[in-house]
Protein backbone atom coordinates (compact mmCIF):
# COMPACT_ATOMS: atom_id res chain seq x y z
CA UNK A 1 0.00 0.00 0.00
CA UNK A 2 2.86 2.41 0.75
CA UNK A 3 4.28 1.83 -2.75
CA UNK A 4 0.95 2.95 -4.23
CA UNK A 5 1.05 6.21 -2.24
CA UNK A 6 4.71 6.70 -3.10
CA UNK A 7 3.95 6.38 -6.82
CA UNK A 8 0.89 8.57 -6.52
CA UNK A 9 2.37 11.47 -4.55
CA UNK A 10 6.13 11.53 -5.26
CA UNK A 11 8.13 11.69 -8.46
CA UNK A 12 11.61 11.27 -6.95
CA UNK A 13 11.16 7.65 -5.76
CA UNK A 14 10.98 5.96 -9.17
CA UNK A 15 8.06 6.41 -11.51
CA UNK A 16 4.67 7.94 -10.78
CA UNK A 17 1.38 6.28 -11.72
CA UNK A 18 1.11 8.56 -14.75
CA UNK A 19 4.57 7.54 -15.97
CA UNK A 20 3.78 3.88 -15.29
CA UNK A 21 0.56 4.14 -17.35
CA UNK A 22 2.28 6.02 -20.22
CA UNK A 23 5.12 3.47 -20.21
CA UNK A 24 2.61 0.61 -20.31
CA UNK A 25 0.68 2.22 -23.21
CA UNK A 26 3.41 3.62 -25.44
CA UNK A 27 6.79 2.62 -24.05
CA UNK A 28 9.16 0.16 -25.61
CA UNK A 29 12.06 -0.86 -23.35
CA UNK A 30 15.32 -0.04 -25.10
CA UNK A 31 17.84 -1.10 -22.47
CA UNK A 32 19.13 -0.95 -18.95
CA UNK A 33 22.33 0.50 -17.53
CA UNK A 34 24.66 -0.83 -14.84
CA UNK A 35 22.79 1.09 -12.11
CA UNK A 36 19.49 -0.64 -12.97
CA UNK A 37 17.86 2.37 -14.67
CA UNK A 38 15.56 1.32 -17.53
CA UNK A 39 15.32 3.39 -20.73
CA UNK A 40 12.23 3.64 -22.92
CA UNK A 41 11.21 5.07 -26.26
CA UNK A 42 7.74 5.58 -27.69
CA UNK A 43 5.41 8.17 -29.13
CA UNK A 44 6.50 11.49 -30.56
CA UNK A 45 7.48 14.65 -28.75
CA UNK A 46 6.15 18.05 -29.93
CA UNK A 47 9.44 18.79 -31.73
CA UNK A 48 9.10 15.66 -33.89
CA UNK A 49 11.68 13.48 -32.15
CA UNK A 50 10.79 10.11 -30.66
CA UNK A 51 9.98 10.53 -26.96
CA UNK A 52 12.64 9.00 -24.71
CA UNK A 53 12.59 8.63 -20.94
CA UNK A 54 14.21 6.79 -18.08
CA UNK A 55 12.69 5.04 -15.09
CA UNK A 56 15.26 5.31 -12.32
CA UNK A 57 16.08 2.38 -10.10
CA UNK A 58 15.41 4.08 -6.77
CA UNK A 59 15.93 7.77 -6.17
CA UNK A 60 15.56 9.90 -9.31
CA UNK A 61 18.82 11.73 -9.88
CA UNK A 62 19.70 13.00 -13.34
CA UNK A 63 23.43 12.66 -12.74
CA UNK A 64 22.89 8.89 -12.40
CA UNK A 65 22.52 8.56 -16.19
CA UNK A 66 25.80 7.25 -17.66
CA UNK A 67 27.41 9.23 -20.53
CA UNK A 68 26.42 6.75 -23.26
CA UNK A 69 22.77 6.81 -22.27
CA UNK A 70 22.88 10.59 -21.78
CA UNK A 71 23.80 11.03 -25.44
CA UNK A 72 20.92 8.79 -26.52
CA UNK A 73 18.41 10.49 -24.19
CA UNK A 74 19.25 13.92 -25.63
CA UNK A 75 19.09 12.75 -29.28
CA UNK A 76 22.81 13.24 -29.85
CA UNK A 77 23.04 9.66 -31.09
CA UNK A 78 20.32 7.47 -32.59
CA UNK A 79 21.71 4.12 -31.46
CA UNK A 80 21.28 3.30 -27.76
CA UNK A 81 24.30 1.85 -25.92
CA UNK A 82 22.42 -1.46 -25.53
CA UNK A 83 22.41 -1.89 -29.33
CA UNK A 84 26.14 -1.33 -29.78
CA UNK A 85 29.36 -2.10 -27.99
CA UNK A 86 29.72 1.10 -26.00
CA UNK A 87 32.80 1.42 -23.87
CA UNK A 88 33.49 4.51 -21.76
CA UNK A 89 36.52 6.64 -22.54
CA UNK A 90 39.54 6.42 -20.24
CA UNK A 91 38.89 9.97 -18.97
CA UNK A 92 35.28 9.27 -17.97
CA UNK A 93 34.80 8.93 -14.23
CA UNK A 94 32.48 6.53 -12.46
CA UNK A 95 29.19 7.92 -11.18
CA UNK A 96 29.35 9.80 -7.92
CA UNK A 97 26.01 10.85 -6.42
CA UNK A 98 25.16 14.49 -5.83
CA UNK A 99 26.21 15.12 -2.21
CA UNK A 100 24.80 18.65 -1.91
CA UNK A 101 23.14 19.13 1.46
CA UNK A 102 24.91 16.18 3.06
CA UNK A 103 27.98 15.86 5.27
CA UNK A 104 29.95 14.71 2.22
CA UNK A 105 29.25 17.91 0.23
CA UNK A 106 32.15 19.87 -1.23
CA UNK A 107 33.23 22.67 1.08
CA UNK A 108 35.87 24.88 -0.57
CA UNK A 109 38.68 26.50 1.33
CA UNK A 110 37.31 29.65 2.95
CA UNK A 111 33.74 28.38 3.24
CA UNK A 112 32.09 29.07 6.57
CA UNK A 113 30.94 25.43 6.58
CA UNK A 114 34.50 24.12 6.27
CA UNK A 115 35.96 22.97 9.60
CA UNK A 116 39.44 24.20 8.71
CA UNK A 117 40.51 27.71 9.61
CA UNK A 118 39.96 30.29 6.92
CA UNK A 119 43.20 31.57 5.37
CA UNK A 120 44.29 35.08 6.19
CA UNK A 121 43.61 37.76 3.59
CA UNK A 122 46.75 38.79 1.76
CA UNK A 123 47.67 42.19 0.36
CA UNK A 124 46.26 41.43 -3.10
CA UNK A 125 42.79 42.56 -2.09
CA UNK A 126 41.54 45.97 -0.94
CA UNK A 127 38.07 46.17 0.53
CA UNK A 128 35.72 48.63 -1.14
CA UNK A 129 34.73 51.65 0.90
CA UNK A 130 32.08 54.21 -0.06
CA UNK A 131 33.56 57.31 -1.65
CA UNK A 132 37.01 55.71 -1.77
C-alpha positions as a Markdown table, in Angstrom:
| # | Residue | x | y | z |
|---|---|---|---|---|
| 1 | Unk | 0.0 | 0.0 | 0.0 |
| 2 | Unk | 2.9 | 2.4 | 0.7 |
| 3 | Unk | 4.3 | 1.8 | -2.8 |
| 4 | Unk | 0.9 | 3.0 | -4.2 |
| 5 | Unk | 1.0 | 6.2 | -2.2 |
| 6 | Unk | 4.7 | 6.7 | -3.1 |
| 7 | Unk | 3.9 | 6.4 | -6.8 |
| 8 | Unk | 0.9 | 8.6 | -6.5 |
| 9 | Unk | 2.4 | 11.5 | -4.6 |
| 10 | Unk | 6.1 | 11.5 | -5.3 |
| 11 | Unk | 8.1 | 11.7 | -8.5 |
| 12 | Unk | 11.6 | 11.3 | -6.9 |
| 13 | Unk | 11.2 | 7.7 | -5.8 |
| 14 | Unk | 11.0 | 6.0 | -9.2 |
| 15 | Unk | 8.1 | 6.4 | -11.5 |
| 16 | Unk | 4.7 | 7.9 | -10.8 |
| 17 | Unk | 1.4 | 6.3 | -11.7 |
| 18 | Unk | 1.1 | 8.6 | -14.8 |
| 19 | Unk | 4.6 | 7.5 | -16.0 |
| 20 | Unk | 3.8 | 3.9 | -15.3 |
| 21 | Unk | 0.6 | 4.1 | -17.4 |
| 22 | Unk | 2.3 | 6.0 | -20.2 |
| 23 | Unk | 5.1 | 3.5 | -20.2 |
| 24 | Unk | 2.6 | 0.6 | -20.3 |
| 25 | Unk | 0.7 | 2.2 | -23.2 |
| 26 | Unk | 3.4 | 3.6 | -25.4 |
| 27 | Unk | 6.8 | 2.6 | -24.1 |
| 28 | Unk | 9.2 | 0.2 | -25.6 |
| 29 | Unk | 12.1 | -0.9 | -23.4 |
| 30 | Unk | 15.3 | 0.0 | -25.1 |
| 31 | Unk | 17.8 | -1.1 | -22.5 |
| 32 | Unk | 19.1 | -1.0 | -19.0 |
| 33 | Unk | 22.3 | 0.5 | -17.5 |
| 34 | Unk | 24.7 | -0.8 | -14.8 |
| 35 | Unk | 22.8 | 1.1 | -12.1 |
| 36 | Unk | 19.5 | -0.6 | -13.0 |
| 37 | Unk | 17.9 | 2.4 | -14.7 |
| 38 | Unk | 15.6 | 1.3 | -17.5 |
| 39 | Unk | 15.3 | 3.4 | -20.7 |
| 40 | Unk | 12.2 | 3.6 | -22.9 |
| 41 | Unk | 11.2 | 5.1 | -26.3 |
| 42 | Unk | 7.7 | 5.6 | -27.7 |
| 43 | Unk | 5.4 | 8.2 | -29.1 |
| 44 | Unk | 6.5 | 11.5 | -30.6 |
| 45 | Unk | 7.5 | 14.7 | -28.7 |
| 46 | Unk | 6.1 | 18.0 | -29.9 |
| 47 | Unk | 9.4 | 18.8 | -31.7 |
| 48 | Unk | 9.1 | 15.7 | -33.9 |
| 49 | Unk | 11.7 | 13.5 | -32.2 |
| 50 | Unk | 10.8 | 10.1 | -30.7 |
| 51 | Unk | 10.0 | 10.5 | -27.0 |
| 52 | Unk | 12.6 | 9.0 | -24.7 |
| 53 | Unk | 12.6 | 8.6 | -20.9 |
| 54 | Unk | 14.2 | 6.8 | -18.1 |
| 55 | Unk | 12.7 | 5.0 | -15.1 |
| 56 | Unk | 15.3 | 5.3 | -12.3 |
| 57 | Unk | 16.1 | 2.4 | -10.1 |
| 58 | Unk | 15.4 | 4.1 | -6.8 |
| 59 | Unk | 15.9 | 7.8 | -6.2 |
| 60 | Unk | 15.6 | 9.9 | -9.3 |
| 61 | Unk | 18.8 | 11.7 | -9.9 |
| 62 | Unk | 19.7 | 13.0 | -13.3 |
| 63 | Unk | 23.4 | 12.7 | -12.7 |
| 64 | Unk | 22.9 | 8.9 | -12.4 |
| 65 | Unk | 22.5 | 8.6 | -16.2 |
| 66 | Unk | 25.8 | 7.2 | -17.7 |
| 67 | Unk | 27.4 | 9.2 | -20.5 |
| 68 | Unk | 26.4 | 6.7 | -23.3 |
| 69 | Unk | 22.8 | 6.8 | -22.3 |
| 70 | Unk | 22.9 | 10.6 | -21.8 |
| 71 | Unk | 23.8 | 11.0 | -25.4 |
| 72 | Unk | 20.9 | 8.8 | -26.5 |
| 73 | Unk | 18.4 | 10.5 | -24.2 |
| 74 | Unk | 19.2 | 13.9 | -25.6 |
| 75 | Unk | 19.1 | 12.7 | -29.3 |
| 76 | Unk | 22.8 | 13.2 | -29.9 |
| 77 | Unk | 23.0 | 9.7 | -31.1 |
| 78 | Unk | 20.3 | 7.5 | -32.6 |
| 79 | Unk | 21.7 | 4.1 | -31.5 |
| 80 | Unk | 21.3 | 3.3 | -27.8 |
| 81 | Unk | 24.3 | 1.8 | -25.9 |
| 82 | Unk | 22.4 | -1.5 | -25.5 |
| 83 | Unk | 22.4 | -1.9 | -29.3 |
| 84 | Unk | 26.1 | -1.3 | -29.8 |
| 85 | Unk | 29.4 | -2.1 | -28.0 |
| 86 | Unk | 29.7 | 1.1 | -26.0 |
| 87 | Unk | 32.8 | 1.4 | -23.9 |
| 88 | Unk | 33.5 | 4.5 | -21.8 |
| 89 | Unk | 36.5 | 6.6 | -22.5 |
| 90 | Unk | 39.5 | 6.4 | -20.2 |
| 91 | Unk | 38.9 | 10.0 | -19.0 |
| 92 | Unk | 35.3 | 9.3 | -18.0 |
| 93 | Unk | 34.8 | 8.9 | -14.2 |
| 94 | Unk | 32.5 | 6.5 | -12.5 |
| 95 | Unk | 29.2 | 7.9 | -11.2 |
| 96 | Unk | 29.4 | 9.8 | -7.9 |
| 97 | Unk | 26.0 | 10.9 | -6.4 |
| 98 | Unk | 25.2 | 14.5 | -5.8 |
| 99 | Unk | 26.2 | 15.1 | -2.2 |
| 100 | Unk | 24.8 | 18.6 | -1.9 |
| 101 | Unk | 23.1 | 19.1 | 1.5 |
| 102 | Unk | 24.9 | 16.2 | 3.1 |
| 103 | Unk | 28.0 | 15.9 | 5.3 |
| 104 | Unk | 30.0 | 14.7 | 2.2 |
| 105 | Unk | 29.3 | 17.9 | 0.2 |
| 106 | Unk | 32.2 | 19.9 | -1.2 |
| 107 | Unk | 33.2 | 22.7 | 1.1 |
| 108 | Unk | 35.9 | 24.9 | -0.6 |
| 109 | Unk | 38.7 | 26.5 | 1.3 |
| 110 | Unk | 37.3 | 29.6 | 2.9 |
| 111 | Unk | 33.7 | 28.4 | 3.2 |
| 112 | Unk | 32.1 | 29.1 | 6.6 |
| 113 | Unk | 30.9 | 25.4 | 6.6 |
| 114 | Unk | 34.5 | 24.1 | 6.3 |
| 115 | Unk | 36.0 | 23.0 | 9.6 |
| 116 | Unk | 39.4 | 24.2 | 8.7 |
| 117 | Unk | 40.5 | 27.7 | 9.6 |
| 118 | Unk | 40.0 | 30.3 | 6.9 |
| 119 | Unk | 43.2 | 31.6 | 5.4 |
| 120 | Unk | 44.3 | 35.1 | 6.2 |
| 121 | Unk | 43.6 | 37.8 | 3.6 |
| 122 | Unk | 46.7 | 38.8 | 1.8 |
| 123 | Unk | 47.7 | 42.2 | 0.4 |
| 124 | Unk | 46.3 | 41.4 | -3.1 |
| 125 | Unk | 42.8 | 42.6 | -2.1 |
| 126 | Unk | 41.5 | 46.0 | -0.9 |
| 127 | Unk | 38.1 | 46.2 | 0.5 |
| 128 | Unk | 35.7 | 48.6 | -1.1 |
| 129 | Unk | 34.7 | 51.7 | 0.9 |
| 130 | Unk | 32.1 | 54.2 | -0.1 |
| 131 | Unk | 33.6 | 57.3 | -1.7 |
| 132 | Unk | 37.0 | 55.7 | -1.8 |
